């Protein structure tokens, strides 16, 4: 291989370092690619395995993931998550696979456990298998994100901050405080029972003394004095115990109040913030079960204290006296208990699953008119007293100020549903609306009202949920709302809508700031780049590394990319066109995501696409490489296009770079990129087609890199001559200085040669330029 001249070495030093690392780790990457996802997961460090542990519970036990790892990874759960028919088939197949696994198991206990798991899955998912598909799809996607973060070896600031908010230390502290409160309340139960027994004893002695007064004698009189003294001592003791239990109640109520204010409410807000981040591709949302446990234990404690206070009030009816502390403190304690119960239960009414169209499970908070969407609310407090029919009503854009939006909508389908008890979530009350649908209101004389202030995808809407129930004499109004929604009427508005969802949930934790895009805040590049990496890990299974993010930053920020705190405006990200291009930065990047997901996933997962390198850097990288060395990058001038450029050396020492016209989804639908690279040929100067692509940058032989990805084979239908689709470009002499011709090229060979070649090949003539234009 040629050595780089000193100047060229300096120019590409940083890129050399990156790819030297990749060359060193190449064998390891290939081995990881061949290894199943689950085996890769099992090789992670303990810190990351703890995150994996959060993924699996009774909804999808880890035993199934372990036993059926190969089969599970070979199914398309993303499609099943949005297609009921596919979900039904996969659910039946899963049960069949579990049967086979159970019969093969030699250990009796394991066979028994598998049978129990199978029965539980049938109970949960037989009537709604699409829920199972969504659970498995989410688990697999989060596994890929964890593997991606392990590969990148560095977390962004948002992810680090989220991990700090759910630190095990904080959870342990919360568990300890809740446990202490529960212990104190149980001890108060015993204290109330002791007071009741003491009062019964006092009451019996007092009534006995009263009955003796009618038969008073001198001897009895002396005994009565002694008995009165004993009764006075008992009454003093009773008064002390009453004051003691009331003081203890006051302390426990203060502790609960402080716990709710200082820890429980912040933990709930942290969960809601994590829900926002998870909605835009961040780490999987966990912690709701833990929150439910805390909410339930605290609610049980408050209701238990309320019953204890009621019991003390009953005791007052039997025995009271001057300065009795119970009547004096009863009203204040009751008010405080009711206040805490009211606010605890109101705050426990949460949106567990934000509104989302099943057709786009990875892009929640975007609703298309006329398309069904789902959402789910949950009551975190689990109490027997509220296990009755609790109706939840949904309202769209409730209490929205007039003129805030130019379009108005209403829910077309049934908007009221009854909460049910979920066995698989420890008996909590929840309700899932699966068939909601929006319709736009008709306007008189065609006037929508306040038009032109914001674009359709910048208008924010909300879905409200209301319920009311009575528990132990308390009437509690429940109300919560979804995160802000974007409503679209055409699927072409989806990219713009998703940009709005990302920007909002990245930059604010306000649950209902409908005027957000009236004056949207700026984002730092460090924040934005992390979210952009999440888009790749969510949609195509692998996040972006530092170098790829740096290249993206150069396209968006230019020379300011080196400053991680550089402020990026909403307009520059999503609304303004890239200089010299008819589209914005986000539209360009979103089209690349779609292209990778639908046509380039195998090549992308092999890290063979350099991706976002500029034309200038591309030239620098290829300049000193072997002839036929090529690299893959995304087109800068086409939406959703990928191109490759290779280097050639002239005998006089000159260097020439050739770039093929970008391949878009239409062309890649006909022929996979790996096969295009394998078969790509160039016709030049009437010469029989030659293969110009030899080495993938920096120096990986083409077949070694892409061999595993070749999949199209020549047809073998007897008695026809086998044929294959070959991509061919015509390279003309004038292409050295001019743009490629859009006309179909004349055959660059004799008619006889061309006829002979046509019999052997079915080829696609690609326009191509050697003047380094796309």
Secondary structure by P-SEA (a helix, b strand, c coil): cccccaaaaaaaaaaaaaaaaaaaaaaaaaaaaaccaaaaaaaccaaaaaaaaaaccccccaaaaaaaaaaaaaccaaaaaccaaaaaaaaaaaaaaaaaaaaacccaaaaaaaaaaaaaaaacccccaaaaaaaaaaaaaaaaaaaaaaaaccccaaaaaaaaaacaaaaaaaaaaaaaaaaaaaaaaaaaaaaaaaaaaaaaaaaaaaaacccccaaaaaaaaaaaaaaaaaaaaaaaaaaaaaaaaaaaaaaaaaaaaccaaaaaaaaaaaaaaaaacccccccaaaaaaaaaaaaaaaaaaaaaaaaaaaaaaacccccccccccaaaaaaaaaaaaaaaaaaaccccccccccccccccccccccbbbbbbbbccccccccccbbbbbbbccccccccccccccccccccbbbbbbbccccccccccccbbbbbbbbbccccccccccccccccccbbbbbbbbccccbbbbbbbbccbbbbbccccaaaaaaaaaaaaaaccccccccccccbbbbbcaaaaaaaaaaaaaacccccccaaaaaaaaaacccccccccccccccccccccccccccccaaaaaaaaaaaaacccaaaaaaccccccccaaaaaaaaccccccccccccccccccccbbbbbbbcccbbbbbbbcccccaaaaaaccaaaaaacbbbbccccccccccccccccccccccccccccccccccccccbbbbbbbbbbcccccccccccccccccccaaaaaaaaaccbbbbbbbbccccc
